Amino acid sequence: MKYLHYPICLIGVISSLILPACKNQSGETKSGETQNIPSTPRLTVERPAFWDEDVEFMVYIDYSPNTTFTSINHISDIIPDDPVEYDYGVVNDQFLEGCYYTGDTSTPFLASFAERYNKTEFLRRFVNADELFERLNTNPDDSLTTETVRGRMPLLPDEYQLAFRNAKCQALAKKIVHMLTTIDYEPEQTEKMASYFEELVKIPYDTPDFISSEEMKALEEDFWTLYDKSKYVDKYDEILKMRIPEEVDYDELEKLSIVLQNKYLAEEDFDAKCIYALEMGCYDFPDIIGYLGELIEDGRYSKYLFEVWVSWRLRVQAQVFGISTWSEIPDNLYDKARLLVAQTYAKHIVENPDDTLAKMLLMNIIYTEHLHRFWGFYGNESLGGDETMRTMYFLPEELRESNDYEEVTEDN
């Protein structure tokens, strides 16, 4: 089948999520299938001054993050316990409400934001359904039959009006949804559906971009200066030094994550709290999903919220729903959280209209694609997510390629 794409507008911060193998917290998917994941060599590194000697005697603080839908407990409550009742889309359908922006559009900026967010939301939702249609019709356990497993895309009553400003887009969207649920799985029909999808993608927006290409280009040159986390967290380079080598002792990182938890809970500055939570994730803190979710639901602004959402989504998928190509991928859940972050950025921009960095990050979160299933039978894009967050994502290229943080010795 012809693969469906929609335009993305990233700044090089987010790379492809494809990795050959990774460490997973549980090694298990929702369905209980075991993943053969190679163990990470145990390595030791001399602790810098940031980690005081008392860490050996510290324990995790009993703390319940303030969340309504983003913690593991809340998510697990809506997953059926009986495997017989479990079917693809059952979790996704729980979050159909709240995927689209329905707020104020009275200013040029808000109208531009709303049009881009809502159109791209529909495109993401459709591709999620299309990829499941593709997967269910390429089941190796069902290779003796050519009978099509029909696609499905549950819709809100006013979905097309929420997603698109003009009638042409609405009509084309209706056509591709109808095709998904009625066509046979054969090249001629699936490629025709893909061509209509591409036509929908290419229809121009009615509103102008809220950040120009010139502003984007100028920001790329200064991005890492503006995004510098050391301005908010003391001795941040020492935190990176411990976790950035490709091979680390995960037991040691998890032990040191207790220090970061203490810092997080004592911190009042919201930017610093976001940074500590992100590092807790990279240090294998056991309950990091709830902490990241708490920040997403908080409502306060930080430039680091986009990164917080990326980390939260990857970890929820890997730890709750699984890294298999057959795993449930509840993108409506992820996009409900995405919209909270996007609205926080939008509110900040209304109050600070000259903050082009916030506009760039908002454009990024709008156009970051949903989690894809890998082509073939290898997994989904949460495979290796914890590894890429620790060693690659949101790090300047020169730091990813440098050997400055590779002062490790073998543990004999």
Rosetta blueprint (number, residue, H / E / L):
1 M L
2 K L
3 Y L
4 L L
5 H L
6 Y L
7 P L
8 I L
9 C L
10 L L
11 I L
12 G L
13 V L
14 I L
15 S L
16 S L
17 L L
18 I L
19 L L
20 P L
21 A L
22 C L
23 K L
24 N L
25 Q L
26 S L
27 G L
28 E E
29 T L
30 K L
31 S L
32 G L
33 E L
34 T E
35 Q L
36 N L
37 I L
38 P L
39 S L
40 T L
41 P L
42 R L
43 L E
44 T E
45 V L
46 E L
47 R L
48 P L
49 A L
50 F L
51 W L
52 D L
53 E H
54 D H
55 V H
56 E H
57 F H
58 M L
59 V L
60 Y L
61 I L
62 D L
63 Y L
64 S L
65 P L
66 N L
67 T L
68 T L
69 F L
70 T L
71 S L
72 I H
73 N H
74 H H
75 I H
76 S H
77 D L
78 I L
79 I L
80 P L
81 D L
82 D L
83 P H
84 V H
85 E H
86 Y L
87 D L
88 Y L
89 G L
90 V L
91 V L
92 N H
93 D H
94 Q H
95 F H
96 L L
97 E L
98 G L
99 C L
100 Y L
101 Y L
102 T L
103 G L
104 D L
105 T L
106 S L
107 T L
108 P H
109 F H
110 L H
111 A H
112 S H
113 F H
114 A H
115 E H
116 R H
117 Y H
118 N H
119 K H
120 T H
121 E H
122 F H
123 L H
124 R H
125 R H
126 F H
127 V H
128 N H
129 A H
130 D H
131 E H
132 L H
133 F H
134 E H
135 R H
136 L H
137 N L
138 T L
139 N L
140 P H
141 D H
142 D H
143 S L
144 L L
145 T L
146 T L
147 E L
148 T L
149 V L
150 R L
151 G L
152 R L
153 M L
154 P L
155 L L
156 L L
157 P L
158 D L
159 E H
160 Y H
161 Q H
162 L H
163 A H
164 F L
165 R L
166 N L
167 A H
168 K H
169 C H
170 Q H
171 A H
172 L H
173 A H
174 K H
175 K H
176 I H
177 V H
178 H H
179 M H
180 L H
181 T H
182 T H
183 I L
184 D L
185 Y L
186 E L
187 P H
188 E H
189 Q H
190 T H
191 E H
192 K H
193 M H
194 A H
195 S H
196 Y H
197 F H
198 E H
199 E H
200 L H
201 V H
202 K H
203 I L
204 P L
205 Y L
206 D L
207 T L
208 P L
209 D L
210 F L
211 I L
212 S L
213 S H
214 E H
215 E H
216 M H
217 K H
218 A H
219 L H
220 E H
221 E H
222 D H
223 F H
224 W H
225 T H
226 L H
227 Y L
228 D L
229 K H
230 S H
231 K H
232 Y L
233 V L
234 D L
235 K L
236 Y H
237 D H
238 E H
239 I H
240 L H
241 K H
242 M H
243 R H
244 I L
245 P L
246 E L
247 E L
248 V L
249 D L
250 Y H
251 D H
252 E H
253 L H
254 E H
255 K H
256 L H
257 S H
258 I H
259 V H
260 L H
261 Q H
262 N H
263 K H
264 Y H
265 L H
266 A H
267 E L
268 E L
269 D L
270 F H
271 D H
272 A H
273 K H
274 C H
275 I H
276 Y H
277 A H
278 L H
279 E H
280 M H
281 G H
282 C H
283 Y L
284 D L
285 F L
286 P L
287 D L
288 I H
289 I H
290 G H
291 Y H
292 L H
293 G H
294 E H
295 L H
296 I H
297 E H
298 D H
299 G L
300 R L
301 Y L
302 S L
303 K L
304 Y L
305 L H
306 F H
307 E H
308 V H
309 W H
310 V H
311 S H
312 W H
313 R H
314 L H
315 R H
316 V H
317 Q H
318 A H
319 Q H
320 V H
321 F H
322 G L
323 I L
324 S L
325 T L
326 W L
327 S L
328 E L
329 I L
330 P L
331 D H
332 N H
333 L H
334 Y H
335 D H
336 K H
337 A H
338 R H
339 L H
340 L H
341 V H
342 A H
343 Q H
344 T H
345 Y H
346 A H
347 K H
348 H H
349 I H
350 V H
351 E H
352 N L
353 P L
354 D L
355 D L
356 T H
357 L H
358 A H
359 K H
360 M H
361 L H
362 L H
363 M H
364 N H
365 I H
366 I H
367 Y H
368 T L
369 E L
370 H L
371 L L
372 H L
373 R E
374 F L
375 W L
376 G L
377 F L
378 Y L
379 G L
380 N E
381 E L
382 S L
383 L L
384 G L
385 G H
386 D H
387 E H
388 T H
389 M H
390 R H
391 T H
392 M L
393 Y L
394 F L
395 L L
396 P L
397 E H
398 E H
399 L H
400 R H
401 E H
402 S L
403 N L
404 D L
405 Y L
406 E L
407 E L
408 V L
409 T E
410 E E
411 D L
412 N L
